[in-house]
Each structure stands twice: as C-alpha cells, then as structure tokens.
Amino acid sequence: MLSLADNIMRAINFCFFVICMGLIGSLLATEKGHSSRVNYCMFVPPFAVVTDSFYGILANIWTTPFAWPIILFAFDFLNFAFTFTAGTVLSVGIRTHSCKNRNYIDNNKIIQGSTDRCRKAQASIAFFYFSFFIFFVKVVMSAINLLSNGAMGFSTPSIGRRRHHTANIGVPGASSPQVGVPNISQV
C-alpha cells in the first residue's frame, strides 16, 4: 500500500491532468493547421494519468508486483520530465505575454489570433508546472524509498535502515534490560 501523502498527490495530479486534457483538447479542436508542440502537450496528460493515477490504484490493491520502488521511481521520473517538458515547450511556443496584446496574439502560431486560445494555453502551462512540482516531490520521495527499501522493496540494511546493536546486553548500567537466558558473552 502506498503512503497517504503519495495517494493525495496522485489524486491532485489526476485533477490537474483532466483539466490539462480539456484545455489542450480544446486547443487542438480549434486549431488551424498542426502544431507539434500542442500535440506533444496532449500526449503528456494521458500518459501521466495511466502511469500515475491508474497505476497507483493497482499499486494500492496488489502491492507485490506493482509497488516495487524501482517501478514507482521510473514512472515518477518520466512524469516529472514529461510535465516539465510540456510546460516549457508550450510556454516557449506562445512566448507568454498579455492576452490583450493584439500584435502578440496575431503573430503566434499556437494562439492563432484568439484571446480564448491564449488564455487556455496559459492555463495549461500553469497546470503543467503545478504537476511538475508535485512530481518533483514524488521523485524525491520515490528516491528515498528506493534507497531505503531496495529496488524490489526488500530492505537493504547497509543504506537506509539502522541496525540495532546489542553490545551492551548484560553490562551493568546498560540501558537494555536483562531478560531471558544469558548467552556466552554475558557469562
């Protein structure tokens, strides 16, 4: 089972990506010609919904094959990179200026002279960057989980978990209580 913080971030990202799909879908539906930037931005939300939200449901139900830290880290890193790229590609494409500037709107290939398209593109950029920051936190959490639990979720004692040393057993004044039969080092 995934942590509560991870599940909350997955739910928030799902909402952000549904909004992005609607905004980018609207840009594609009202587009004259084709823009590879907008097409790429339409690829990212469905990929993220499948690899983050739907995969998260599977990882919560069947933890053994689906909640391996290496798989979760790989998907989180891919989504981190893809959302950053989508936000950056779209913001570079529209050169983010005021949607009231007529000269800017008329000379942009993505906005194509529409104030409505300008606002939708800017809103999409904002939601892509919100998701990017959530995925940044998730990548850090996944990396910590990967380092502390190993690639398949088995503990690796040398990296993350501390070993409990019992060197003071039987020593007078030691903090550990003397319980049970003494071993050879205590005699």
C-alpha positions as CSV (number, residue, x, y, z in Angstrom):
1,M,0.0,0.0,0.0
2,L,1.3,3.4,-0.9
3,S,1.6,6.2,1.6
4,L,-1.2,8.6,2.3
5,A,0.9,11.6,1.0
6,D,1.6,9.7,-2.2
7,N,-2.1,8.9,-2.8
8,I,-3.1,12.5,-2.1
9,M,-0.6,13.8,-4.6
10,R,-1.8,11.2,-7.1
11,A,-5.4,12.5,-6.7
12,I,-4.4,16.1,-7.1
13,N,-2.3,15.3,-10.2
14,F,-5.3,13.4,-11.6
15,C,-7.4,16.5,-11.3
16,F,-4.7,18.7,-12.9
17,F,-4.3,16.3,-15.8
18,V,-8.0,16.1,-16.5
19,I,-8.1,19.9,-16.7
20,C,-5.0,19.9,-19.0
21,M,-6.6,17.3,-21.2
22,G,-9.7,19.5,-21.6
23,L,-7.7,22.7,-22.3
24,I,-5.2,21.1,-24.7
25,G,-8.1,19.2,-26.4
26,S,-9.9,22.5,-26.9
27,L,-6.7,24.0,-28.4
28,L,-6.5,21.0,-30.8
29,A,-10.1,21.2,-31.8
30,T,-10.0,24.9,-32.7
31,E,-6.6,24.8,-34.4
32,K,-5.9,25.7,-38.0
33,G,-3.0,23.5,-39.2
34,H,-0.9,21.4,-36.9
35,S,1.4,22.3,-34.1
36,S,3.8,19.6,-32.8
37,R,4.1,21.5,-29.5
38,V,0.4,21.2,-28.8
39,N,0.3,17.6,-30.0
40,Y,3.1,16.7,-27.5
41,C,1.2,18.6,-24.8
42,M,-1.7,16.3,-25.5
43,F,0.4,13.2,-25.1
44,V,1.6,14.0,-21.6
45,P,-1.7,14.1,-19.6
46,P,-3.0,10.6,-20.8
47,F,0.4,9.1,-20.2
48,A,0.6,10.6,-16.7
49,V,-3.0,9.5,-15.8
50,V,-2.2,5.9,-16.8
51,T,1.2,5.7,-15.2
52,D,0.4,7.8,-12.1
53,S,-3.3,7.5,-11.2
54,F,-4.3,4.2,-12.7
55,Y,-1.0,2.5,-11.8
56,G,-1.4,4.0,-8.3
57,I,-4.7,2.2,-7.9
58,L,-3.1,-1.1,-8.9
59,A,-0.2,-0.5,-6.6
60,N,-2.6,0.0,-3.7
61,I,-4.5,-3.2,-4.5
62,W,-1.7,-5.5,-5.4
63,T,1.5,-4.3,-3.6
64,T,3.8,-7.2,-4.5
65,P,4.3,-6.7,-8.3
66,F,3.1,-3.1,-8.7
67,A,4.5,-1.2,-5.7
68,W,8.2,-2.0,-6.3
69,P,10.2,1.1,-5.6
70,I,12.2,0.9,-8.9
71,I,9.0,0.9,-11.0
72,L,7.4,3.8,-9.0
73,F,10.6,5.8,-9.2
74,A,10.8,5.2,-13.0
75,F,7.2,6.3,-13.6
76,D,7.6,9.3,-11.3
77,F,10.8,10.4,-13.0
78,L,9.3,10.0,-16.5
79,N,6.2,12.0,-15.5
80,F,8.5,14.6,-13.9
81,A,10.5,15.0,-17.1
82,F,7.4,14.9,-19.4
83,T,5.4,17.5,-17.5
84,F,8.4,19.9,-17.3
85,T,8.9,19.5,-21.0
86,A,5.3,20.0,-21.8
87,G,5.1,23.2,-19.8
88,T,8.3,24.5,-21.2
89,V,7.5,23.6,-24.8
90,L,4.1,25.3,-24.6
91,S,5.5,28.4,-22.8
92,V,8.3,28.8,-25.3
93,G,5.8,28.3,-28.2
94,I,3.4,31.1,-27.0
95,R,6.2,33.3,-25.6
96,T,3.8,34.1,-22.7
97,H,2.8,37.7,-23.0
98,S,-0.5,39.5,-22.2
99,C,-3.5,38.1,-24.0
100,K,-4.7,41.6,-24.6
101,N,-1.7,42.5,-26.8
102,R,-3.2,42.3,-30.4
103,N,0.2,42.2,-32.1
104,Y,1.4,39.3,-29.9
105,I,-1.9,37.3,-30.4
106,D,-2.0,37.7,-34.2
107,N,1.6,36.7,-34.8
108,N,1.7,33.5,-32.8
109,K,1.3,30.1,-34.4
110,I,-0.2,28.4,-31.4
111,I,-2.6,31.2,-30.3
112,Q,-3.6,32.0,-33.9
113,G,-5.2,35.4,-33.2
114,S,-7.6,34.2,-30.4
115,T,-7.7,35.6,-26.9
116,D,-9.5,32.5,-25.8
117,R,-6.8,30.2,-27.1
118,C,-4.2,32.4,-25.4
119,R,-5.9,32.0,-22.0
120,K,-6.3,28.3,-22.5
121,A,-2.6,27.9,-23.4
122,Q,-1.5,29.9,-20.4
123,A,-3.8,28.0,-18.1
124,S,-2.4,24.7,-19.5
125,I,1.1,25.9,-18.8
126,A,0.2,26.7,-15.2
127,F,-1.3,23.2,-14.6
128,F,1.7,21.5,-16.2
129,Y,4.0,23.3,-13.9
130,F,1.8,22.6,-10.8
131,S,2.0,18.9,-11.8
132,F,5.8,19.2,-12.4
133,F,6.3,20.4,-8.8
134,I,4.2,17.6,-7.4
135,F,6.2,15.1,-9.4
136,F,9.4,16.7,-8.2
137,V,8.3,15.9,-4.6
138,K,7.2,12.4,-5.7
139,V,10.6,11.8,-7.3
140,V,12.4,12.7,-4.1
141,M,10.0,10.5,-2.1
142,S,10.5,7.6,-4.5
143,A,14.2,8.0,-4.5
144,I,14.3,7.9,-0.7
145,N,12.0,4.8,-0.8
146,L,14.3,3.2,-3.4
147,L,17.4,3.8,-1.4
148,S,15.9,2.7,1.9
149,N,14.0,-0.4,0.7
150,G,15.9,-1.5,-2.4
151,A,14.7,-1.9,-6.0
152,M,12.2,-4.6,-5.3
153,G,11.0,-3.4,-1.9
154,F,13.3,-5.6,0.2
155,S,15.3,-3.9,2.9
156,T,18.9,-3.2,2.3
157,P,20.4,-2.7,5.8
158,S,23.6,-1.0,4.6
159,I,21.8,2.0,3.1
160,G,18.7,3.0,4.9
161,R,17.8,1.2,8.0
162,R,19.9,1.3,11.1
163,R,20.9,-1.9,12.7
164,H,20.2,-2.3,16.4
165,H,23.4,-3.3,18.1
166,T,23.1,-5.3,21.3
167,A,26.7,-4.9,22.5
168,N,25.6,-3.7,26.0
169,I,23.5,-6.7,27.0
170,G,24.5,-7.9,30.4
171,V,26.7,-4.9,31.1
172,P,25.8,-3.3,34.5
173,G,24.3,0.1,34.0
174,A,23.4,-0.5,30.4
175,S,20.1,0.7,29.2
176,S,18.8,-2.6,27.8
177,P,17.1,-4.9,30.3
178,Q,18.4,-8.3,31.1
179,V,15.7,-10.7,30.0
180,G,15.9,-14.5,29.4
181,V,18.8,-16.8,29.4
182,P,22.2,-15.2,29.2
183,N,24.4,-16.1,26.2
184,I,28.1,-17.0,26.2
185,S,29.2,-13.3,26.0
186,Q,27.2,-12.4,29.1
187,V,28.6,-15.1,31.3
